[in-house]
């Protein structure tokens, strides 16, 4: 069945206001989820290279992540929309399954002994994280009244920042604060990195379990109608079919944002895949994965990643102010240009400490990427298919990741002559392009634009204008 194209509808029921600690508890699981993502994003290329991967092979090995995301994210969103149990709720069963699998994968990952094992574990790890993560965005809309959703998404952003700061820095902390060795035997993973992944598995499971045990979900507003719809569209195959058909029935705003998302996430994956290789070769001047200097550079990349994530949590508080004074389109453009310039600036750095300044621009972009596109999308989405449309929108995160996996390796080898620093520069250019493309997005809630279609908001109001047109 094709995704509907009718104007969005919203519920007339009034959800009770939740206390600060209830919002805290329902968002706390994101700390564990982002902890796992931070360890994956800042260390997988290092693990691949340690297991013998060549520079031009690393991007291809990352393809496991977008392939699993392309399948898992929309289907999990579709299934969680159609799940209800009086005992277990709607989203919580997916939180739990994903947390168990992801925690086990984090423990196994640093013990791989071959390149194929590392690639396989990335496949499992990324799938498992997505199973837990996908329903978390929808949980805010499920439980919070519209006037509290700003706080709900703000709490998620806070935990994303905290989890990423600690997760990215943990290998460096073990090596520099606790004296754990970060120099392994050739072909082996350092002890400091192993300990970081072990802690990550524990934190992931514990944080998600906290949300599961301390969050109560509400039943569907019309249970009979819900059961009838679920029976009519039952089955994994139907869910997969609807999810992919959703790409061809996207609202106009979603189509425009899809292009912006492609270029911005292509830049991010360029950074996540090649920053370790670019920094160790261009700044630390080594490619020997068993050397102390290489592993010092690898640990420093983790610190840099924690800085941009930490900064993003602070910048997220400022973005609504800028958006109110200008527009969400201009705000997102400004942030993405800052991120692009940050990536490009790494080319000119020789003292590794100054890379932290480059991360300031990246942190500004990351804060905006996590929130502004969802805020602009709000007026174009039907409220009764929140998880489904969030899954479809995530296609435009995994598609650029797949493109990065296919083309960055050959480009780095044949065009950039095995110098990944130029891959980062290209990522910076891509992010600037995405910023400029933001200016053509129709934001239905922007009072500065003419209203093209009637639309209700879903409550992604963290960056809404002062007097939104609805």
C-alpha positions as CSV (number, residue, x, y, z in Angstrom):
1,X,0.0,0.0,0.0
2,X,1.4,3.4,-1.0
3,X,2.1,6.0,1.7
4,X,-0.7,8.5,2.0
5,X,-0.3,12.0,0.6
6,X,-3.3,13.6,2.2
7,X,-2.8,16.5,4.6
8,X,-1.6,15.5,8.0
9,X,-4.0,15.0,10.9
10,X,-3.4,15.4,14.5
11,X,-5.0,13.9,17.5
12,X,-7.6,15.7,19.5
13,X,-6.8,13.9,22.7
14,X,-5.0,15.8,25.4
15,X,-1.8,14.1,26.8
16,X,-1.0,14.7,30.4
17,X,2.1,16.9,31.2
18,X,5.0,14.9,32.4
19,X,7.4,15.9,35.2
20,X,11.0,16.8,34.6
21,X,12.2,13.5,35.9
22,X,9.7,11.6,33.7
23,X,11.1,13.3,30.6
24,X,14.6,12.7,31.9
25,X,13.9,8.9,32.3
26,X,12.3,8.5,28.9
27,X,15.3,10.2,27.3
28,X,18.1,8.6,29.3
29,X,18.4,5.6,27.0
30,X,19.8,7.9,24.3
31,X,23.0,8.3,26.4
32,X,23.7,4.6,25.9
33,X,22.7,4.6,22.2
34,X,25.0,7.5,21.4
35,X,27.8,6.0,23.6
36,X,27.7,3.0,21.2
37,X,27.5,5.1,18.1
38,X,30.5,7.2,19.3
39,X,32.7,4.2,19.8
40,X,31.7,2.9,16.4
41,X,32.2,6.2,14.5
42,X,35.5,7.1,16.1
43,X,37.1,3.7,16.1
44,X,35.9,1.4,13.3
45,X,38.3,2.7,10.7
46,X,41.1,2.3,13.2
47,X,40.0,-1.3,13.8
48,X,39.7,-2.0,10.1
49,X,43.2,-0.6,9.4
50,X,44.6,-2.6,12.4
51,X,43.1,-5.8,10.8
52,X,45.0,-5.1,7.6
53,X,42.6,-3.0,5.5
54,X,44.2,-0.6,3.0
55,X,43.2,3.0,2.9
56,X,41.0,2.6,-0.2
57,X,39.2,-0.4,1.3
58,X,38.0,1.2,4.5
59,X,35.1,3.1,3.0
60,X,33.9,0.0,1.3
61,X,34.0,-1.9,4.6
62,X,31.7,0.7,6.1
63,X,29.0,-0.3,3.6
64,X,27.6,-2.8,6.2
65,X,26.2,0.1,8.2
66,X,24.1,1.8,5.5
67,X,22.8,-1.4,4.1
68,X,21.5,-2.5,7.5
69,X,20.2,1.0,8.2
70,X,18.3,1.0,4.9
71,X,16.5,-2.1,5.9
72,X,16.2,-1.8,9.6
73,X,15.2,1.8,10.2
74,X,12.0,2.1,8.2
75,X,10.8,-1.4,9.0
76,X,11.4,-0.9,12.8
77,X,9.5,2.4,12.6
78,X,6.6,0.7,10.7
79,X,6.4,-2.2,13.1
80,X,6.7,-0.1,16.2
81,X,3.8,2.0,15.0
82,X,1.7,-1.2,14.9
83,X,2.8,-2.7,18.1
84,X,1.0,-2.6,21.4
85,X,1.1,-4.7,24.5
86,X,-0.5,-3.7,27.8
87,X,2.5,-5.1,29.6
88,X,5.4,-4.1,27.4
89,X,4.0,-1.1,25.5
90,X,4.8,0.0,21.9
91,X,8.4,1.2,21.6
92,X,9.9,-0.5,24.7
93,X,10.2,-4.0,23.2
94,X,12.3,-2.6,20.4
95,X,14.5,-0.7,22.9
96,X,15.2,-3.9,24.8
97,X,16.0,-6.2,21.8
98,X,18.3,-3.6,20.3
99,X,20.0,-3.0,23.6
100,X,20.8,-6.7,24.2
101,X,22.2,-7.2,20.7
102,X,24.1,-4.0,20.6
103,X,25.7,-4.5,24.0
104,X,26.9,-8.0,23.0
105,X,28.3,-6.7,19.7
106,X,30.2,-4.0,21.6
107,X,31.8,-6.6,23.8
108,X,32.7,-8.9,20.8
109,X,34.0,-6.1,18.5
110,X,37.4,-5.4,20.0
111,X,38.2,-9.2,20.1
112,X,38.0,-9.7,16.3
113,X,41.0,-11.4,14.8
114,X,40.4,-10.9,11.1
115,X,39.1,-8.2,8.8
116,X,36.0,-10.1,7.7
117,X,35.1,-10.5,11.4
118,X,35.3,-6.8,12.0
119,X,33.1,-6.0,8.9
120,X,30.6,-8.6,10.1
121,X,30.5,-7.2,13.6
122,X,29.9,-3.7,12.3
123,X,26.9,-5.1,10.4
124,X,25.5,-6.6,13.6
125,X,26.4,-3.6,15.8
126,X,24.9,-1.0,13.5
127,X,21.7,-3.0,13.0
128,X,21.3,-3.5,16.7
129,X,21.8,0.2,17.5
130,X,19.2,1.1,14.9
131,X,16.6,-1.2,16.4
132,X,16.9,0.7,19.7
133,X,17.3,4.2,18.3
134,X,14.6,4.3,15.7
135,X,11.6,4.3,18.1
136,X,13.1,6.8,20.5
137,X,12.2,9.8,18.3
138,X,8.6,8.6,18.0
139,X,8.4,8.1,21.8
140,X,8.5,11.9,22.3
141,X,5.5,12.4,20.1
142,X,3.7,9.4,21.8
143,X,4.0,10.6,25.3
144,X,4.4,14.4,25.4
145,X,1.9,17.1,24.8
146,X,2.9,19.6,22.1
147,X,4.0,22.3,24.6
148,X,6.5,19.9,26.2
149,X,8.0,18.4,23.1
150,X,10.7,21.1,23.0
151,X,11.9,19.9,26.4
152,X,11.7,16.2,25.2
153,X,13.9,16.7,22.2
154,X,16.1,19.0,24.2
155,X,16.6,16.2,26.7
156,X,17.5,13.7,23.9
157,X,20.0,16.2,22.5
158,X,21.6,16.6,25.9
159,X,22.1,12.8,26.3
160,X,23.3,12.5,22.8
161,X,26.0,15.0,23.6
162,X,27.0,13.4,26.9
163,X,27.1,9.9,25.5
164,X,29.2,11.0,22.5
165,X,31.6,13.0,24.7
166,X,32.5,10.1,27.0
167,X,32.2,7.4,24.4
168,X,34.6,9.1,21.9
169,X,37.1,10.1,24.6
170,X,37.1,6.8,26.5
171,X,40.1,5.1,24.8
172,X,42.1,8.3,25.4
173,X,41.0,8.4,29.0
174,X,42.1,4.8,29.6
175,X,45.5,5.5,28.1
176,X,46.2,8.9,29.7
177,X,44.3,8.8,33.0
178,X,44.6,5.2,34.0
179,X,47.8,4.2,32.2
180,X,46.3,1.4,30.1
181,X,48.4,0.4,27.1
182,X,47.3,1.9,23.8
183,X,50.1,0.3,21.8
184,X,49.2,-3.2,20.6
185,X,51.1,-6.0,18.9
186,X,50.8,-5.8,15.1
187,X,47.4,-7.1,14.0
188,X,45.8,-6.7,17.5
189,X,43.6,-4.1,19.1
190,X,45.0,-2.1,22.0
191,X,43.9,-2.8,25.5
192,X,42.7,0.7,26.0
193,X,40.3,0.3,23.1
194,X,39.1,-3.0,24.3
195,X,38.2,-1.6,27.7
196,X,36.4,1.3,26.1
197,X,34.2,-1.1,24.1
198,X,33.5,-3.2,27.2
199,X,32.4,-0.2,29.1
200,X,30.3,0.9,26.1
201,X,28.4,-2.4,26.2
202,X,27.6,-2.0,29.8
203,X,26.5,1.7,29.5
204,X,24.4,1.0,26.4
205,X,22.4,-1.8,28.1
206,X,22.1,0.0,31.4
207,X,20.9,3.3,30.0
208,X,18.3,1.8,27.7
209,X,17.1,-0.5,30.5
210,X,16.6,2.5,32.7
211,X,14.2,4.0,30.1
212,X,12.4,0.7,29.7
213,X,11.8,0.2,33.4
214,X,11.0,3.8,34.3
215,X,8.8,4.9,31.4
216,X,5.1,4.1,31.0
217,X,3.6,4.1,27.5
218,X,0.0,4.9,26.7
219,X,-2.3,2.6,24.6
220,X,-3.5,3.7,21.2
221,X,-6.3,6.3,21.4
222,X,-8.7,4.1,19.5
223,X,-7.7,0.5,20.2
224,X,-10.3,-1.1,18.0
225,X,-9.3,1.0,15.0
226,X,-5.6,0.4,15.8
227,X,-6.1,-3.4,15.8
228,X,-8.1,-3.3,12.5
229,X,-5.4,-1.3,10.8
230,X,-2.7,-3.6,12.2
231,X,-4.5,-6.7,10.9
232,X,-5.1,-5.1,7.5
233,X,-1.4,-4.2,7.0
234,X,0.2,-7.1,9.0
235,X,3.4,-8.8,7.9
236,X,7.1,-8.0,7.6
237,X,6.9,-8.1,3.8
238,X,4.1,-5.5,3.7
239,X,6.1,-3.3,6.1
240,X,9.1,-3.5,3.9
241,X,7.0,-2.7,0.8
242,X,5.3,0.3,2.4
243,X,8.6,1.6,3.7
244,X,10.3,1.7,0.3
245,X,7.1,3.0,-1.5
246,X,7.2,5.9,1.0
247,X,10.2,7.4,-1.0
248,X,8.0,7.9,-4.0
249,X,5.2,9.7,-2.1
250,X,7.1,12.2,0.0
251,X,5.7,15.6,0.7
252,X,7.5,18.5,-1.1
253,X,9.3,19.7,1.9
254,X,10.6,16.1,2.6
255,X,11.8,15.9,-1.0
256,X,13.8,19.2,-0.7
257,X,15.2,18.2,2.6
258,X,16.3,14.8,1.2
259,X,18.8,16.6,-1.1
260,X,20.1,18.6,1.8
261,X,20.4,15.5,3.9
262,X,22.4,13.7,1.2
263,X,25.2,16.2,1.0
264,X,25.4,16.9,4.7
265,X,25.5,13.2,5.7
266,X,27.9,12.4,2.8
267,X,30.2,15.0,4.5
268,X,29.7,13.4,7.9
269,X,30.5,9.9,6.7
270,X,33.6,11.3,4.9
271,X,34.7,12.6,8.3
272,X,33.8,9.5,10.3
273,X,35.5,7.1,7.8
274,X,38.7,9.0,7.1
275,X,39.5,11.4,10.0
276,X,41.8,8.8,11.7
277,X,43.7,8.1,8.5
278,X,43.9,11.8,7.6
279,X,45.1,13.0,11.0
280,X,47.6,10.2,11.6
281,X,49.1,10.6,8.1
282,X,48.8,14.3,7.5
283,X,49.4,15.7,11.1
284,X,51.2,12.9,12.9
285,X,53.0,11.7,9.8
286,X,52.7,7.9,10.3
287,X,50.8,5.0,8.9
288,X,52.2,2.3,11.1
289,X,49.2,1.0,13.1
290,X,51.3,-0.7,15.7
291,X,53.3,2.5,16.5
292,X,52.8,4.6,19.6
293,X,52.5,7.7,17.4
294,X,49.7,6.3,15.3
295,X,47.7,5.2,18.3
296,X,48.3,8.6,19.9
297,X,46.8,10.1,16.8
298,X,43.9,7.6,16.9
299,X,43.1,8.5,20.5
300,X,43.3,12.2,19.7
301,X,40.7,11.8,17.0
302,X,38.4,10.4,19.7
303,X,39.0,13.5,21.8
304,X,38.2,15.7,18.8
305,X,35.0,13.8,18.2
306,X,34.0,14.3,21.8
307,X,34.7,18.0,21.5
308,X,32.4,18.5,18.6
309,X,29.7,16.4,20.2
310,X,29.9,18.3,23.5
311,X,29.9,21.6,21.7
312,X,26.8,20.6,19.8
313,X,24.8,20.1,23.0
314,X,25.5,23.8,23.9
315,X,24.9,25.1,20.4
316,X,21.6,23.3,20.3
317,X,20.4,25.7,23.0
318,X,21.3,28.7,20.8
319,X,19.8,27.5,17.5
320,X,16.2,28.4,18.5
321,X,17.3,32.0,19.2
322,X,19.0,32.3,15.9
323,X,16.1,30.7,14.1
324,X,13.6,33.1,15.7
325,X,15.6,36.1,14.7
326,X,16.2,34.9,11.1
327,X,14.7,31.6,9.9
328,X,15.3,27.9,10.3
329,X,16.5,27.7,6.7
330,X,19.1,30.4,7.3
331,X,20.1,28.9,10.6
332,X,20.8,25.5,9.1
333,X,22.6,27.0,6.1
334,X,24.9,29.0,8.5
335,X,25.6,25.9,10.6
336,X,26.4,23.7,7.7
337,X,28.8,26.3,6.2
338,X,30.6,26.5,9.5
339,X,30.9,22.7,9.6
340,X,32.3,22.6,6.0
341,X,34.9,25.2,6.8
342,X,35.9,23.3,9.9
343,X,36.6,20.1,7.9
344,X,38.5,22.0,5.2
345,X,40.6,23.8,7.8
346,X,42.2,20.4,9.0
347,X,44.3,20.5,5.8
348,X,46.1,23.6,7.0
349,X,46.9,22.2,10.5
350,X,50.3,20.7,11.6
351,X,50.0,21.0,15.4
352,X,47.4,18.4,16.3
353,X,46.0,20.5,19.2
354,X,44.5,23.0,16.7
355,X,42.3,20.4,15.3
356,X,40.0,21.1,18.3
357,X,39.3,24.5,16.6
358,X,38.2,22.8,13.5
359,X,35.8,20.7,15.6
360,X,34.1,23.9,16.6
361,X,32.6,24.3,13.1
362,X,31.8,20.6,13.0
363,X,30.0,20.8,16.3
364,X,27.9,23.7,15.2
365,X,26.9,21.8,12.1
366,X,26.2,18.6,14.0
367,X,23.9,20.4,16.5
368,X,21.8,21.7,13.5
369,X,21.8,18.4,11.6
370,X,20.3,16.7,14.7
371,X,17.4,19.0,15.0
372,X,16.7,21.6,12.3
373,X,15.7,19.2,9.4
374,X,13.2,17.5,11.7
375,X,11.8,20.8,12.7
376,X,11.4,21.9,9.1
377,X,9.8,18.6,8.2
378,X,7.2,18.7,10.9
379,X,4.5,20.6,9.0
380,X,4.6,18.1,6.1
381,X,4.0,14.8,8.0
382,X,0.9,13.0,9.1
383,X,0.9,12.5,12.9
384,X,-0.5,9.0,12.9
385,X,2.6,7.6,11.0
386,X,5.3,9.2,13.0
387,X,7.6,6.2,13.3
388,X,7.0,5.2,9.7
389,X,7.9,8.6,8.2
390,X,10.9,9.0,10.5
391,X,12.2,5.7,9.1
392,X,11.6,6.8,5.5
393,X,13.4,10.1,6.2
394,X,16.3,8.1,7.5
395,X,16.8,6.7,4.1
396,X,18.5,10.0,3.3
397,X,21.0,9.3,6.0
398,X,21.9,5.8,4.9
399,X,21.8,6.5,1.1
400,X,24.7,9.0,1.3
401,X,26.5,6.6,3.6
402,X,26.2,3.9,0.9
403,X,27.4,6.4,-1.7
404,X,30.4,7.2,0.5
405,X,31.2,3.5,0.9
406,X,31.2,3.0,-2.8
407,X,33.1,6.0,-4.1
408,X,35.3,7.4,-1.4
409,X,37.7,4.4,-1.6
410,X,38.4,4.7,-5.3
411,X,38.6,8.5,-5.1
412,X,41.0,8.4,-2.2
413,X,43.3,6.0,-4.0
414,X,43.2,7.1,-7.6
415,X,42.3,10.8,-7.5
416,X,43.8,11.8,-4.1
417,X,46.7,9.3,-4.4
418,X,46.1,7.7,-1.0
419,X,46.0,11.0,0.9
420,X,42.8,10.9,2.9
421,X,43.2,14.5,4.0
422,X,41.8,15.5,0.6
423,X,38.8,13.3,1.3
424,X,38.1,15.4,4.3
425,X,38.4,18.6,2.2
426,X,35.9,17.1,-0.2
427,X,33.5,16.4,2.7
428,X,33.8,20.0,3.7
429,X,32.8,21.2,0.3
430,X,29.9,18.8,0.3
431,X,28.7,20.2,3.6
432,X,28.8,23.8,2.3
433,X,26.8,22.7,-0.8
434,X,24.1,21.2,1.5
435,X,24.0,24.5,3.4
436,X,23.3,26.4,0.3
437,X,20.6,23.9,-0.8
438,X,18.8,24.5,2.5
439,X,17.7,27.9,1.3
440,X,15.4,26.3,-1.3
441,X,13.5,24.2,1.3
442,X,9.9,25.2,1.9
443,X,9.4,25.5,5.6
444,X,5.6,25.3,6.2
445,X,5.9,26.8,9.7
446,X,8.0,29.8,8.6
447,X,5.9,32.9,8.8
448,X,8.3,34.5,6.2
449,X,7.1,32.1,3.5
450,X,3.7,31.9,1.8
451,X,1.6,28.9,2.9
452,X,1.4,26.4,0.1
453,X,-0.4,23.6,1.9
454,X,-2.4,23.3,5.1
455,X,-0.4,21.4,7.6
456,X,-0.5,20.6,11.3
457,X,2.7,20.3,13.3
458,X,3.8,17.1,15.0
459,X,5.4,19.0,17.8
460,X,8.9,19.1,16.5
461,X,8.8,22.7,17.7
462,X,12.3,23.0,19.2
463,X,13.1,25.5,16.5
464,X,9.7,26.8,15.6
465,X,9.2,30.5,14.8
466,X,7.5,32.7,17.4
467,X,4.2,32.8,15.4
468,X,4.1,29.7,13.2
469,X,1.6,29.7,10.4
470,X,-0.5,26.5,10.7
